Amino acid sequence: MKIFKTTEGIIVKSDEGYFLSSENNWDIFMDRDDLFKHLTASLNIAADFTSLSVFDERNILAPIRSQEVWAAGVTYLRSRHARVEESKGAGGGSFYDRVYEADRPEIFFKATPLRVVGHQGKVRIRKDSKWNVPEPELTLFITSSGTITGYTAGNDMSSRSIEGENPLYLPQAKTYDGSAALGPCIYIPGKPIDPESKIKLSISRSGHTVFEEEIAISRMKRSHTELKDFLFRECSFPNGCFLMTGTGIIPENDFTLEQGDEILITIDNIGTLTNYVA
């Protein structure tokens, strides 16, 4: 099942089609530990849903209302290598080796809802950064009780030149207006996502593909539950939250995003999140 937040309201896609919910409060709708069972039962008896004959993708909004977005770093070997490489000139390379092997993962605050864009939205690159990349990430939706109920595609925009200057500059490299994208939907499978699901990143410039790569989420060093448990140790989220789980796809060091680039992040069963660089 998939849930879309749209200009029309909350729309659920099942095998039978698209259905508009009578509930229009996103926070209340999503913060259910039994969301899959609730939707299945409600759709089976046509309770609180109206069948739709047309679904316009242009009406899709970012699937967020008052949730915070957090992120985990250095969860894939490729990410460790990239962070070591970008930081070695500043003497910070060894930090990322330690994080990859440590018991405690790297978890950081990524974005408020104000700084998140949705499908077909415009992400930004910082004016004071010369080396910028998207980071395609499987993103968890977690309820207020700490239950992982859904998954979406996340774009963790990163200023590698700023982060590479000094690891302490991470907040500036990661958090700014238009620094995160989520969508196009939240996938509600009723069980943990298949670990062999693929994440694919494709970047186009002036109609030509300039980068393309994919990886299975099973290549992650840490489990989703492990990351979630660390996040919830000392943080509460009254309306749930999102947690980006890290990236295993990073373009080579000679690549940087440019204005007008098209970024496509595709995850099996979730779909494709499309963004443009402003």
C-alpha positions in Angstrom: 0.0 0.0 0.0 1.1 3.6 -0.7 0.0 6.8 0.9 0.2 10.1 -0.9 -0.2 13.6 0.6 -1.8 15.7 -2.1 -3.5 19.0 -2.6 -6.8 17.0 -2.6 -6.1 15.3 0.7 -4.6 12.0 1.8 -4.8 9.4 -0.9 -4.2 5.7 -0.4 -3.2 3.4 -3.3 -4.0 -0.3 -3.0 -4.3 -3.1 -5.5 -7.9 -2.0 -6.1 -7.0 1.6 -7.0 -6.8 5.0 -5.4 -8.9 6.1 -2.4 -9.3 9.5 -0.8 -9.5 9.5 3.0 -12.0 11.5 4.9 -9.3 12.1 7.5 -7.4 15.2 6.5 -5.0 15.6 9.4 -1.7 14.0 8.3 -0.3 13.7 11.8 -3.3 11.8 13.1 -3.6 9.6 10.0 0.1 8.5 10.0 0.7 8.1 13.7 -0.7 4.6 14.0 1.4 1.6 15.0 -1.2 -0.7 13.2 -1.4 1.5 10.1 -1.3 -1.3 7.6 -4.0 -3.3 9.4 -6.1 -0.2 9.8 -5.9 0.7 6.1 -6.6 -2.9 5.0 -9.7 -3.1 7.2 -11.0 0.3 6.3 -10.6 -0.2 2.6 -12.3 -3.6 2.7 -15.4 -2.2 4.2 -15.1 1.1 2.3 -15.1 3.0 5.6 -13.9 6.6 5.5 -12.6 6.4 2.0 -13.9 7.5 -1.4 -12.8 5.7 -4.6 -11.0 7.9 -7.2 -11.1 7.4 -10.9 -8.2 9.8 -11.6 -4.9 10.5 -9.8 -2.9 13.5 -10.9 0.8 13.2 -10.0 1.1 17.0 -10.2 -0.9 17.3 -7.0 1.6 15.3 -4.9 3.0 17.2 -1.9 5.9 16.2 0.4 4.6 13.5 2.8 5.3 15.5 5.9 3.4 17.9 8.2 5.0 18.5 11.6 7.5 15.6 11.6 11.3 16.2 12.1 13.7 14.7 9.6 16.8 13.0 11.0 19.6 11.2 9.2 22.2 8.5 9.8 25.7 8.7 8.3 28.4 6.3 7.3 26.1 3.3 7.2 27.5 2.0 3.9 31.2 1.2 3.1 31.1 3.6 0.1 30.0 6.4 2.4 32.9 5.7 4.7 35.4 5.8 1.9 33.9 9.1 0.5 34.0 10.8 3.9 37.6 9.8 4.6 38.6 11.1 1.2 36.9 14.5 1.5 38.2 15.1 5.0 41.7 13.9 4.9 43.1 17.3 4.0 41.6 18.7 7.2 42.8 15.8 9.3 39.4 14.5 9.9 39.5 11.3 7.8 40.1 8.9 10.7 36.8 10.1 12.4 34.8 8.4 9.8 36.7 5.1 10.0 35.9 5.1 13.7 32.2 5.9 13.2 31.8 3.1 10.7 33.2 0.6 13.2 31.8 2.1 16.4 28.9 0.7 18.4 27.2 4.1 18.3 26.1 5.2 14.8 26.3 8.8 13.5 22.8 10.3 13.8 22.2 14.0 13.1 19.3 16.4 12.7 18.6 17.0 9.0 15.5 19.2 8.5 12.4 20.8 9.7 9.2 20.4 7.5 9.9 24.0 6.2 13.1 22.9 4.6 11.7 19.7 3.0 10.5 19.6 -0.6 8.5 16.9 -2.3 8.3 15.1 -5.6 9.0 17.4 -8.6 10.2 20.1 -6.1 13.4 22.1 -6.2 16.3 21.3 -4.0 19.1 23.7 -3.5 22.9 23.9 -3.4 24.5 26.3 -1.0 25.9 29.5 -2.6 29.0 29.1 -0.4 29.7 25.5 -1.4 31.7 24.4 -4.5 31.2 20.7 -4.3 27.6 19.4 -3.9 25.9 16.0 -4.4 22.5 14.4 -3.7 22.5 11.4 -1.4 19.8 8.9 -2.2 18.5 7.2 1.0 15.8 4.8 2.1 13.9 6.8 4.7 11.9 5.3 7.5 8.7 6.7 8.8 8.5 6.0 12.6 5.5 6.6 14.8 5.6 8.4 18.1 5.9 5.1 19.9 9.0 4.2 17.9 7.4 1.7 15.5 8.7 1.7 11.9 5.5 1.6 9.8 6.5 3.0 6.4 9.3 3.8 4.0 9.9 6.6 1.5 12.7 7.9 -0.8 14.9 10.6 0.6 17.3 13.0 -1.0 19.9 14.2 1.6 21.5 17.1 -0.2 25.1 17.5 0.9 27.8 20.2 0.6 30.9 18.1 0.5 33.3 21.0 0.3 32.0 22.4 3.6 31.9 19.0 5.4 35.4 18.3 4.1 36.8 21.4 5.6 36.0 20.2 9.1 33.7 17.5 10.4 32.3 20.1 12.9 30.8 21.9 9.9 28.4 19.0 9.3 25.3 21.0 10.3 26.1 23.7 7.7 26.8 21.1 5.0 23.5 19.2 5.6 20.9 21.7 6.9 19.7 24.7 4.9 16.6 25.7 2.9 15.8 23.1 0.3 18.4 20.6 1.7 16.0 17.6 1.9 13.4 16.0 -0.3 10.9 13.2 0.5 8.5 11.2 -1.6 6.7 10.6 -3.8 4.7 8.5 -1.3 5.1 6.5 1.9 5.1 2.8 1.3 3.3 0.7 3.9 4.1 -3.0 3.4 2.9 -4.4 6.7 6.3 -6.0 7.2 9.9 -4.9 7.0 10.9 -3.9 3.5 12.7 -6.5 1.4 16.5 -6.1 2.1 17.3 -6.8 -1.5 15.3 -3.8 -2.6 17.4 -1.5 -4.8 18.1 2.2 -4.6 19.0 3.8 -7.8 20.3 7.3 -8.4 20.2 9.0 -11.9 21.3 12.6 -12.6 20.6 14.3 -15.9 22.0 17.5 -17.3 20.6 19.2 -20.4 18.8 16.0 -21.3 21.8 13.7 -20.9 22.5 11.3 -18.1 25.7 12.3 -16.3 25.6 9.8 -13.4 23.8 6.6 -12.7 24.3 3.9 -10.1 22.3 1.5 -7.9 22.8 -0.5 -4.7 20.8 -2.9 -2.5 19.8 -1.8 0.9 21.2 -5.0 2.3 24.6 -3.5 1.8 24.0 -1.3 4.9 26.2 -2.2 7.9 23.6 -1.3 10.5 20.0 -2.4 10.8 17.0 -0.1 10.6 15.9 -1.1 14.1 19.4 -0.3 15.5 19.3 3.2 14.0 15.8 3.8 15.2 16.6 2.7 18.7 19.5 5.1 19.0 17.4 8.0 17.7 14.7 7.3 20.2 17.0 6.8 23.2 16.7 10.5 24.4 14.3 12.0 21.8 10.5 12.0 21.7 8.4 12.7 18.6 4.8 13.4 19.4 3.8 13.0 15.7 6.4 10.5 14.6 9.5 11.3 12.6 11.5 10.5 9.5 15.0 8.9 9.6 17.2 8.8 6.5 19.3 5.7 6.7 22.5 6.7 4.9 23.7 6.4 1.3 25.8 3.8 -0.5 25.9 5.9 -3.7 28.1 8.9 -4.0 29.4 10.3 -7.3 33.2 10.5 -7.8 35.2 13.4 -6.5 35.2 15.3 -9.8 31.4 15.5 -9.9 29.3 18.4 -8.5 25.7 19.3 -9.1 24.7 22.3 -11.2 21.6 24.4 -11.4 19.0 22.8 -13.6 20.1 19.2 -13.0 17.4 16.6 -12.7 17.8 14.1 -9.8 15.9 10.8 -9.9 15.9 8.5 -6.8 14.1 5.2 -7.4 13.6 2.6 -4.7 11.8 -0.7 -5.4 8.1 -0.7 -4.4 8.3 3.0 -3.4 8.7 4.6 -6.8 10.7 7.6 -8.1 11.4 10.8 -6.3 12.2 13.5 -8.9 13.8 16.8 -8.0 15.4 19.7 -9.8 18.4 21.8 -8.6 17.5 25.4 -8.1 
